């Protein structure tokens, strides 16, 4: 399966990425939690929580590019987070990689994250995921479907709907109640839900 499978709406792309294999330097992991993000107000998927909402910039341009490329950014000035660009070229959308279960390279992941972390916690949370897999800001724009690249994504058949749960995205204040976070039901590597203190009261935001 290639990047053409991600040339779709954000939520469908998120379903595609969930359960996929992500490989970084010395580590391979299964993606167990994702969040879908749309784009500009006059686009097909307006999304006030998306980095692309106000239009393309030097920072977010990968979100407007062809599907299957890696969009990385620093969160709160500390953690590197990774997204997979989706949708057709020129239309912004992406899938945030929120959590993964390390399947190979546990020692490399533990060396990056610290020996005190349980296996299930090594790549739990978007910042920890990038740390465990060795993904950095320098990887921004990478083609995840280039087999020779340092970070690659291998799509699988979509996870059965009965094995997937959905709910609001974590820590966003805009479109805070939109159920665009997906995760593998009952998986120990899935992160905890935290609502942003700046979000409207539940039910007052999509």
C-alpha positions in Angstrom: 0.0 0.0 0.0 1.3 3.4 -1.0 0.6 7.1 -0.2 -2.4 7.0 -2.5 -4.2 5.3 0.3 -3.9 8.4 2.3 -5.3 10.7 -0.4 -8.6 10.9 1.4 -10.4 12.8 4.2 -8.5 13.2 7.5 -10.6 10.7 9.5 -10.3 8.0 6.8 -6.6 8.6 6.6 -6.3 8.3 10.4 -8.0 4.9 10.2 -5.5 3.9 7.6 -2.5 4.9 9.7 -3.8 3.2 12.8 -2.2 -0.2 13.1 0.5 0.7 10.5 4.2 0.0 11.1 6.5 3.0 11.7 10.3 2.5 11.5 13.0 4.8 12.7 16.7 4.4 13.3 17.0 1.0 15.0 13.4 0.8 16.1 10.2 -0.6 14.6 6.7 0.0 16.2 3.0 -0.4 15.6 0.9 2.8 15.7 -1.8 2.3 18.3 -3.2 5.9 18.6 -3.7 8.7 16.2 -5.5 12.0 15.7 -6.9 13.4 12.5 -6.5 17.1 11.6 -8.0 19.1 8.8 -7.2 22.5 7.3 -8.3 26.0 6.4 -11.8 27.5 7.0 -12.8 27.5 3.3 -11.3 24.0 2.6 -13.1 20.7 2.6 -12.2 19.9 6.2 -12.1 23.2 8.2 -10.4 22.6 11.6 -9.6 25.3 14.1 -7.3 22.9 16.0 -5.0 22.3 13.0 -1.7 24.1 12.5 -2.8 24.6 8.9 -6.0 26.5 9.8 -4.7 30.0 9.0 -3.1 28.9 5.7 0.4 27.7 4.6 3.5 28.9 6.3 7.1 27.8 6.3 6.4 25.7 9.4 3.3 23.8 8.2 3.8 23.6 4.5 4.2 19.8 4.6 0.5 19.6 5.6 -0.4 21.1 2.2 2.0 18.8 0.3 1.5 15.4 -1.2 0.3 12.6 1.2 2.7 10.3 2.9 5.3 12.9 3.9 6.4 13.5 7.5 5.5 16.8 9.2 7.4 17.4 12.4 7.2 20.3 14.9 8.2 21.1 18.4 5.5 21.1 21.0 5.7 23.6 23.9 9.3 24.2 22.9 10.3 20.8 24.2 8.9 17.7 22.5 9.2 16.8 18.8 5.9 15.5 17.4 5.3 13.7 14.1 2.4 13.8 11.6 1.7 12.0 8.3 0.4 14.4 5.6 -2.8 13.2 4.0 -5.4 14.3 1.5 -4.6 15.5 -2.1 -1.7 17.8 -2.7 -2.6 21.4 -2.1 -5.3 20.5 0.5 -4.1 20.6 4.1 -4.7 17.6 6.4 -2.5 15.3 8.5 -2.6 12.5 11.0 -0.8 13.0 14.3 1.0 9.9 15.6 0.0 9.9 19.3 1.3 6.5 20.5 3.0 3.3 19.3 4.0 -0.1 20.6 7.7 -0.9 20.1 8.0 -4.3 18.4 11.7 -4.4 17.6 14.6 -2.4 18.9 13.5 -2.1 22.5 17.0 -1.5 23.8 17.5 1.4 21.3 14.2 2.9 22.3 15.0 2.5 26.0 18.4 4.1 25.5 16.7 7.2 24.1 13.9 7.3 26.7 15.5 5.9 29.8 15.7 2.5 31.5 13.0 3.3 34.0 10.2 3.2 31.4 8.0 0.1 30.9 7.9 -1.3 27.4 4.3 -0.1 26.9 5.3 3.4 27.9 8.3 3.9 25.6 6.4 5.5 22.8 3.2 6.5 24.6 2.4 10.1 23.8 3.5 12.0 20.6 6.7 13.4 22.1 7.8 10.0 23.6 7.0 8.3 20.3 9.4 10.6 18.4 12.0 10.2 21.1 11.8 6.4 21.2 12.0 6.1 17.4 14.7 8.7 16.9 12.5 11.1 14.9 13.8 14.7 14.9 12.9 18.1 13.5 15.5 17.4 10.7 13.1 14.7 9.4 10.5 17.2 8.5 9.3 16.7 4.9 10.6 13.1 4.5 8.8 10.8 2.1 7.7 8.0 4.5 7.2 5.6 1.6 10.8 5.8 0.4 12.2 2.5 1.6 15.7 4.0 1.8 14.6 6.8 4.1 15.5 7.0 7.8 11.9 7.0 8.8 9.3 4.8 7.0 5.7 3.9 7.2 4.2 0.6 6.1 0.4 0.5 5.8 -1.5 -2.6 6.6 -5.1 -3.6 6.0 -7.4 -1.3 8.0 -8.0 -2.4 11.6 -11.5 -3.8 12.1 -13.9 -1.2 13.3 -14.8 -3.3 16.3 -11.2 -3.0 17.5 -11.1 0.8 17.3 -12.4 3.4 19.7 -12.8 7.1 19.1 -13.1 10.3 21.2 -12.1 13.9 21.4 -8.5 15.0 20.6 -6.1 15.6 23.4 -5.2 19.1 24.6 -6.8 21.2 21.9 -8.9 24.2 22.5 -10.4 24.6 19.1 -12.8 22.0 17.8 -12.3 20.3 21.2 -15.2 17.8 21.0 -14.6 16.5 17.5 -14.1 12.7 17.9 -11.0 12.6 15.7 -8.8 10.7 18.1 -8.6 6.9 17.3 -7.0 4.2 19.3 -6.8 0.4 19.5 -9.2 -0.6 22.2 -7.6 -1.8 25.4 -4.0 -1.5 24.2 -1.6 -0.6 27.0 0.4 1.8 24.9 -2.5 4.2 24.4 -2.2 7.5 26.2 -4.6 9.0 28.6 -7.1 11.7 27.5 -6.5 15.2 28.8 -8.9 18.0 27.9 -7.3 21.4 27.4 -8.1 23.9 30.2 -8.7 26.5 27.4 -11.3 24.4 25.7 -15.0 25.4 25.9 -17.3 23.4 28.2 -18.0 19.9 26.8 -20.6 20.1 24.1 -19.9 23.7 23.2 -17.2 22.9 20.6 -17.3 20.5 17.7 
